[in-house]
């Protein structure tokens, strides 16, 4: 049957009565054929088996142990499928159909597992169509391509226990996905039948576009080798989400008919509204990428005294921090007490490194390398950070970095509710009294509360601004020192003027001015540092004896404290 389909496709490529030109059809056919051939070229070796196990462990560590992940995943029919169907069938009718669908599939969920045998419990008006969708693999899918699989047949106690635990966690994830697809299918079938449309075709299209195809054949070929599978784990949803919005935008502008363009436009607008409702501005498609580009371009604008623009902060200052302002910034859930703007929204849709804070520094490069290496590398990085934190006395926080996310969420919730939030020095920055019960509960299930989320955002932005002005001051001090050394009074005067402008900008930002003496002392400080040097090692009063000991130098009685 597959070979016949391929043969028919090859014939259709050369049929001049079909849409498009022969070259375009040939390119599409070649891509389909290459993907098909990759599926036939099944090879397994030690590395591919190791990759599958690493992916399985990573899935459990970062996602499957977290209740918040499953809750977020369960919202997909409401934030992606519903808006898409509403474009053609209206928001009210689509909402009613999806709500009724959940009630109708309840008997099939008696054991929270769905199988083809459960179709018989569905209402008669959708039973045949859902059975056809079920038989075609549109509802019951295998998530091994993204979650990995432990595999093996070893009966060892440890290996068997790990394999069994991962199997249970994978079944939970697959059950949530199946419920999403089944509810969407029932709703889509009913809506299509009311309009006299091909119900199976419409439901299959809705499921394919809004829930995606996770099979290997639907991934770009570069993502299908063992190494690239590991590096791009969990990225398929980004591709699915981006494809949905791009296709809606394309159909809105270039649909085959006026009616199709109108329906696509409505679907796009409803989808944008849904992203705004759950994530505000931060949940809008591509927000993270747009924010990064705005910040980067603002840094090229010639104003060296202002830090790069933070798009979210600028927006907050415009709309305010009222209940309505919070909705506009991070969505309704944020205003009600918990932050899902970066989890359910589409803000990370186009991000190459969705959860990496990029910066031009050694630390930023290291984070980028780990980000490109994939989710499994982040587990290693977190463990290393946890060990470092524990060695520095932050034992509780360090351990949270080294355990699965579900356990870390529960631990952090208990810590926040009993000890409050502390910084790296151990200072309490949010007391336990400032963190309400709901905030702690949401943290425990993996949905960060607004209080802790806002503290983390503000702390990160504060650090960036302070680092910007620290680097700016160091740059001006270097320029001034070089000008003084060269006897260039004109340049020294320009630097002093630039220093004054920077201080004005600091003050506008809310930072205290630095006196001009801080700049002017830089040249004298360099002279002292160069003088207080023995055999290439600089010293201060408190370590001069050590430097003399290490270099074998004689104490000449010179040298002053820096």
N, C-alpha and C positions, 0 to 999 in steps of 0.2 A: 504494500500500500504506500509506503514511504517512497519507494523507488518510482512508483507510478506518478505520485505527486510531483516529484522532482522532474520527471520526464515531461509532465504537463507544463510545468513552469518553464522549462527550456523551450518548449514550443511557443508558449505565450510571449516569451521574450522577443521572438522574431515576427510576431503578429502585428502588423502595422495598424490594425484597428484598435489596439489598446492605447491607453493614455500614456503620455510621455514619449520620449524618443527611445530608439533601440539602445543607445549607449547607456542611458539612465537605467533602463530595465536590466541591461546586462550587468551593470555594476551591482545592483541590488541582488540579482540572482547569484552572482559570484560570492557576495558576502554571506548569503544564506547557505550556499554550498560549502564554503569554508568552515562555517560554524558547525554544519552537519558533519563534516569530515573530522573536525576536532572531537566531536562526540563519539565517533566510531573509533578514534585512535586512543583507546583507553589503555593507559599504562600505569602501573603502580610500582613504586620502589620505596626504599626506606625513607627518603626525604618526603615524598608525597604522603606517606602514612604519618610521618612525624608532623607535617603541616596540619593534617586533618585533626590530629590530637591536640596540637597547640591551639588551633581555632576552637575546638570544643572546650578546652580549659578556659580560654579567654572569654568565650561566650558566657560560661557559668560564672566566671569571676566578675565580669563587668556588667552583665545584664540579667541573667536568668535567676540569680538569687535575690534580685531586687523586686519587691512588689510594685514599686513605682513604674518600672519598665513595662510590666504587664498592664497596668492601668493606662499608661500612656498609649500603648499599642491598641487597647480596646476602644480608644476614641477615634480610630481611623475612619470608620464608616461615617461618623458625624462630621468630621472636619475635612474629609476629602471626597468620599462617595456622595454624600448628601448634596453639597454645593454643585457637584458635577451633574447629577441627575436633575437638580432644580433648574438648570439652564433650559432644559427641554420640557420639563413637566411641571414647573412652578415650585416655589419653595414650600408653600403650605401643603400641597399634595404629596411632595416628596418626603417631607417631615412626617406626615401622617402615615405614609406607606412604610417608612423605616421603623417608626414606633410600633406599628402593628406587626411588622416582621419579627421583632424581638419577642413579642408576646406569642406569636405563632410557633417560633422555633423552641420555645421553652421546654416542651415535652421531649425534644431530642437531646436536651442538655441535662437529663436527669443524673448522669454520671460525669458530666462535664467532658464528655468525649463524643465525637461525631463520627459516624461511619455511614456507609451507603445504606445499611439497614434502617437507619433512623429516618430516612426520607419518607417512609411509610407513615410516620407520625405527623407529617406536615399536612396542611389543608389541601383538599383535592384540587383547588384552582391553581396551585403552583407545583404540585407534586411531580408531574411528568417533566416539566421544564427543569426543575432542580435536579431531578435524576439524570437528565441528559448532561447538565453542567457537571454534576458529580462524576459521571462516567468519563467525561473528557478531561478531568483533572483540574478543573477551574476552582474547585472548592477545597478539596483535600490535597495539600501540597507538602512536599518534603523540604525542610529548611536546612538540610545538611550542607548545601552549597555555601551558606553564609554562617551557620552555627558550627560547622565542623562535625566530626563524628569520632568517637574514641575507638570504636571497632575492636577487632581482635577477639580471640576465643579463650584467652588465658583464664584459668580458674583460680589464679592466685587471689588471696584474700583482699589485698589492697587494690589490685587492678580490677577485680570483679566488683568491688564496692564502688570504685570511681566510675566504672562503666555503668553500673546500675543507677547511681545518683544522677549522672549526666542524662541517662535515658529518661528518667522521670522528669527532670527539668525541661528537656527538649519537648516532651509530650505536652507539658503545660503550655509552652510557647506555641506549639502547633495547634493546640486546642483553641487558644485565644484567636489565632489567625484564622482557623476554620470557622469559628463563630462569626468573626467579622465578615468573612466572605459569604457565609450562608445567609446572614441577615441582609447583606447587600443584594444577594441574588434574589431572595424572596421579594424584596421591595422593588427591585428593578423589573422583575418579571411582571408584577402586578401593574406597575406604571405603564409598561409597554403594551400589555394586553388591553388596557383601558383605551389606548390610542389605536389599537389594531395593528401594532408593529410586530416585527419578529421578536418575540420575547426572549428567546434563547440568545439571539445575536446581540440584542441590546444589553442583556445582563452580562454576557461574556465580555463585551466591550467595556462596560462600567468596571467590572472586576479587574480586567487587564490593565486599564488605565489608572485606576485609583488604588489598587492593592498590588499590582505588579506581578510580573513573572519572575520567580526566584531561581528557576532552573538555569543550569550552566549555559544552555544554548542562547539565553537572552542576555548574557553578559558580553560586553566588548571582548574581543579575542585576547587583548593584552591582559585582561583580568582573569584568564582561565588557566594560566600555568600555576604550579604549586606555589612558587615564590610570590607572584603577583596576587594570587588569592589571599595569601597571608597579609600582604601589604595593604590590600584594599578591602579587608573584612569590614562588614557593616556599611560599606559605601553604596551598595545596590539601592538602598532606600533613597539616597540622594539622587541617584540616576532616575529612579522611578518618579520621584517628586518633581525633579526638573523637567522630565519628559512630559509630565501631565501639564504643567504650566506653559511650556513652550508650545505644545500641540494646541492647547486652548487658544493661546495668542495667535498662532498661525491660522487656525480655523476661523477665528474672529475676523481676521483680515482677508483670508484667501479661501474661505469655505466654498463649496461647490454651488451653493445657492444662497439667496438672500435669507431664507429661513434658517439654513445651517449656520450662516455667519451670526445671525441674531441669537440663536441658541448658544453658540460658542461664547459670544460676548457676555451673555447672562451667566453662563457657567464660570467664566473667568472672574466676573465681578462678585458673584456669590463666594467663590473660592478665596478671593482676596479679603472679603468681609469676614469669612471664617477664620483666616489666619490672623486678621486684626483682632477678632474677638478673643482668641485664645492667647495671642502673643503681642498685641499692640504693634507699634512700629517695629519693635525688635523681631516680631514674628513674620514680618513681610518678606516675600521671596527675595533671597539674596542680600538681606540687610547686612550681614557680617562682611561680605565681600565689598558691598557699596561703602560701608563705614570705613573699611581699611583703605579703600581707594581715596575717599574724601580726606582722610587723615594724611595719607601720603602726598596727595596733591597740595594740600594746604601747607605742608612743610616746604614745598617748592615755590611758594608764593612770594618769597623775598623778605618776609618778616621773621627775622631770626630770634625775636624776643618773645614770641608766642608759641606755646607748644602746639603740636598737631591737633586739629579739630577732632573732638570726640563727638560723633554724630548724636549718640544717645543723650549725652549730657547737654548738648546744645538744644535738643528737642525738649528735654525736661525743663530747662530754663525758660522755654517758650510757652509750654502748656501748663506749667506749674505742677505741684505735688498733691493736688486735691484728688478726691476719689475718681473724678472724670479724667484728670491728668494721668493718673496711674493706669487707667484702662487704655488710654491712648498710647502710653509708652510701652507697657508690657502686658496688656490684656486684662480681661475680667478676672481670671483666677488670681492674678497678682494683686489686684485691688481687694480681693476677698481673703488674701492671706497666704497664698502659695504660688511659687513661680515656676511655670511650665513653658515660658516664652521661648526658651532655647531647646526644648525637647519636643513639643508638639507643633510649634510653628515652622515656617519655611525659611527662617533667617539664615540657616547654615547650608541652604540648598546648593549653592555654587562654590562653597568653600573647599579648597584643596586640603587645608588643614583645619577642619571645623572646630576642634577643641584646643587649638594651640595659639597662644598669645605671641604673635610674631613681633620681633624687635631686632634692630641692627646692633647686635651685641653677641658676645660669645655665648651667653646664656640663651639668647634667642635662637642662635644657630643650632645649639644642642637640642633645644625643644623642637625645632623644625625637622632635624634629622630623625628624632624619635617619632615625630608625627608622621613623617613619610614612611617610616618603617612599619607603621600599622598599629592596630589596637593592642596586639600582643606585646609590642615594645613598650607601650605605656604602662602595662602591668609591671614590667621589669623596672621602669623608671620610678614608678610609685613605690615599689618595694625598696629600691635604693634610697629614695627620699625618706621613707619610713625609718630605715636603719639609721640614717644620718640624724633624723629628729630624735630618735630614741637615745642615741649616743650623746645628744646635747641636753638631755634631761626631759624632753617632751615625750615621755614613754607612751602615754595614752594616745596622743595624736599619731605618734609613730606607728603604733600597732594598727591603727585604723587604716593606714596606708598599705598595710601588708596583708589584709584579710579581704575576702570577697565583699563585693559592694553591699549585699544585703546585711551582712554582719557589721560592716563599717557604718551603715546608716543607723542601725539600732544603737551601736556604741556611741555615735555622735549625738543622737537624740538624748541618751541618758546623760552624757557629759554636759550637754548644753542645759538640760533641765536641772542638774545638780551643781555644776561648777560654773556655768556660764561659758562665754567664749573668751579665749585668751589669745594674745599675739605671740610672736616668736620669743619674746623676752619673758613670757609668763605673766604679763600684765592682763588683768581682767578688763576687757574692752566692752563686753556686754555681760551684765550680771545675770544670774539665773532668773531674777525677778523681772528682767526686761524681756525675757523669752517666754511667751505665754504657752499654755498647754497645747493649743492647736499647732503652734509652730513646731514644737517638739514632736508631736504626733506625725505631722507631715514629713519632718526630717526622718523619722523612723521608718516610714514606708518608702522613702526615696524621692519625695517631692519637696524640695527645699522651701522653707517658709520665707515669707517676704522679708522679715526682720534680718535673718542671717544672709539671705541672698543680697539684700541691699547693702549690708555691711561689707560683704565681700566685693561687690561692684565698686563701692565708694573707696574702699581701701586700695584696690588695684589702680583706680584712676589717680588717687592721691600720690601713690608711689611713682607713677609715670610722670606726673607734673613735677614732683620734687626732683626726680632724676634728670628731667629735662633742664631745669634751672641749675642743677649741680654741674651738669656737663657744659652748659652755656658759660657759667662762671669760670670753670677750668680753662675753657677755650680762650676767653678774654684775658685771663691771667697769663697764659702762655704767650699770646700776642703782645701783651704789654711788656713782659719780661724780655722778649726778643727785641722789641723796639728800644727799650732802655739800654740793653747791651750794645745795640748797634748805634746808639746815640741819635736815633731817629725821633726827634721831638714831635714832629708833625703826626707821625703814626701813633705815638703815645697819646697825643691829645685826642685823636680820633677814637682810640680805644676807650679813653675815659668818657667820652661822649656816648659811646655805645654802651658802656657800663651803666650810665645814668638812665638810658632808655630801657635797659633790661630791668633795672630796679623799679622803674615806673610800671613796667609790665608785671613784675612780681607782685607789686602792691595791688594792682587791679585784679590779680588772680587770687588775692587773699593771703599772700605770703609777706613776711616782714622784709623791709629793705635791707640790703647789705651795704655797709658804709664804703665809701670810695677808698678808705684806708686798707680795706681787705684786698683791693686790686693793687694798690701801690706797694703794699708790703711783699707782694709776690716776687719782685725782682730781688729785694734784700734777702728774702727767704731762700731763693735759689743760690745766692752767693754763700750763705751759711752752709747749705747742704753740700755744695761743691768743696768748701773748705773743710768741713767735718767728714773727711773721707780718708780711709787708710787702705792702701793697696786695692782700690776699686770698690770697697765696701763703705757705704755711708753709716754713720753712727749718731746716736744721741747720748745724752749724759747717762741715761739708765742702761745703755747697752755698750758703752765704749769699751769697757774691760773685756767683754765677750769678743768684740771685733778684734781687739789687740791680740787676744789669745788665739783666735782662729787664723789671723794673718801673720802672727809672729812679729808684729810691729812694736817698736818702742814707743812708750808714752812720751810725747814731746811737750806735754803740758798744755797743748792748744785744744781748741774745740769748745764750742758752747752748745748749750741746749737749743734745740730748734725753736 
